[in-house]
């Protein structure tokens, strides 16, 4: 039909390869890949997969750190109608094998340095896996029949168009596994249409254009790099990919790279952004830099620090099920006139729906009625729209539970402020119920964590509640785990006094631990482990 073509991000590279053939698409310390080269290599990889009998709807998995091959694969795999499955390289061997088996991957593209995670045991057999392609060297020699990535590409002519195969824009383009902190990871199914719209929306939201230099600090496996792999190519921007040792949190090498490569954009979780902001060195490299964060709310202290450094700071919120960012804190001009403390509190909220999310954002009560915009009433965040997942791969029970009545139920609890800005207060499962003199209150652990992080000696904090039933007592116990900047000078008495000046008595932690917070491979705090530790400690004290 002349007036309808299925939306797919594969078209971005066909266009940019033609429009900007000599522009730098990907920059490595020792190599520059132009858009013409990226297009040719991606077409060649698509041909390789076709020759390996990868069919429409088949899964192709990738296990590697950030590199150009991931970018190539994000155009090659969907170009033949296959489905991208990005695996988290920090997962344990057994977890990776389980996910590979679960998604029934037909081909695995793996970095040689990670191949032992799959082939450590030579007896391992994955019934659906028919071929392994290795990047950057040889795989474990105990596994025979692997192919070399570069050799495969060199054998193709690159005349396969990337934009001719997709039948329906609603066909799956990727399966992204959740972190699985509370159960088995679920495979979130994303489609071509959603990926296309999310990429364009992200380009608009964070201000990408063909002059942009985007530094990859965000793991590309994480929701397809929040869609930024596709977004950068759509506008003809340059993606800078550095070796892992060069981008350690807050390292001098990283600060030097910001200047050397003239970086304009980077993204990462608040923890990474904090480490950047506190790194020693000349802070002039941050002036004018756009930093986007998500995954957790940035503290007001961090926002103020970045403001003083001249950073254009963007706070977004989203999930695997929303292709990444779905809500953005759009800053209003009138906020500039507010005192700094008031302004940063407004900017630490999650905000309003992104451009590509449209109007598919609500906060509802237990009866599915919208909560009042009073800045107090808690409800669950539900979303619907073109950039919401179609469901969970091969998991109808979980799909039916989360995607119901035309909405995806996030499990995140939030309030709506009178100006229509959403503020996440907690996960539904992480709300803490405490008894007060006048009844029961729902406490947000995030609220307490934010207060703790305002203390100049606190790097990060996590708060949990131990119920009376768990503890064998008649009241809920609030327990805070704190990562201190200097555990020799910060005392529990200091923090108790600080919380007493900032929080109502029923919100103040009764027990404090100084410790490194355990995290998932994607940087989320393992509160289940903290609960176990707190229970063990507190019961011993009874």
Secondary structure, 3 states (H helix, E strand, C coil): CCCCCCCCCHHHHHHHHHHCCCCEEEEECCEEEEHHHHHHHHHHHHHHHHHCCCCCCCEEEEECCCCHHHHHHHHHHHHCCCEEEECCCCCCHHHHHHHHHHHCEEEEEEEHHHCHHHHCCCCCCCCCCCEEEEECCCCCCCCCCCEEHHHHHHCCCCCCCCCCCCCCCCCEEEEEECCCCCCCCCEEEEEHHHHHHHHHHHHHHHCCCCCCEEECCCCCCCHHHHCHHHHHHHHCCEEECCCHHHHCCCCHHHHHHHHHCCCCEEEECHHHHHHHHCCCCCHHHHCCCEEEECCCCCCHHHHHHHHHCCCEEEEEEEEHHHCEEEEECCCCHHHHHCCHHHHHHHHCCCEEECCCCCCCEEEECCCCCECCCCCCCCEEEEECCCCCCCEECCCHHHHHHHEECCEEEEEEEEEECCCCCEEEEEEHHHCEEEEECCEEEEECHHHHHHHHHHCCCEEEEEEEEECHHHHCCCCCEEEEEEEECCCCCCCHHHHHHHHHHHCCHHHCCCEEEECCCCECCCCCECHHHHHHHHHHHHHHHC
